[in-house]
């Protein structure tokens, strides 16, 4: 009788584990909960010459569709940046869409990377992809990562082998007003 209960316990435990969602799916679902909301951020890596220092930083999880999430990142009055997350072959891809005020694409745009595995529920890593390496050769060693928990969303960049590190943390406990659409995303 003990053997039967042991076998049943093991089988039930195994079935429970096998049915868990992968980390990137949980991450995606948690991020989508913020769709339509905007949050203010703080530069975690300020420096004297940083063009982000002293400016209001806002992210707006503006558009969540089937397999994509668009997040404009506003730096003061500059509305040129949008983080574009897409689901691709069971992984998450991060691209940076940079636009001019007239909506045209910047010369340096669509760089980023795709997660190398399913990752975890609260963090996803995006090593630079080949498109990034071809577009910006010195960024071949870039690794971006996003952390997401109940209180904060943090966007990070580290250029491996250099001192380059950038981090901005957004407070998810307080919604703010969005500055409007990012350049080129008015429609």
LINRA-V932065 format. One record per helix or strand of 3 or more residues. SS is the DSSP state (alpha for helix, beta for strand). FROM is the first residue (numbers start at 1). LEN is the number of residues. If there is no record, write none. Layout:
ss,from,len
SS,FROM,LEN
SS,FROM,LEN
//
This chain:
ss,from,len
alpha,2,17
alpha,23,10
beta,38,6
beta,57,9
beta,68,8
beta,78,11
beta,91,9
beta,111,4
beta,123,6
alpha,130,6
alpha,137,3
beta,142,7
beta,152,8
beta,165,12
//
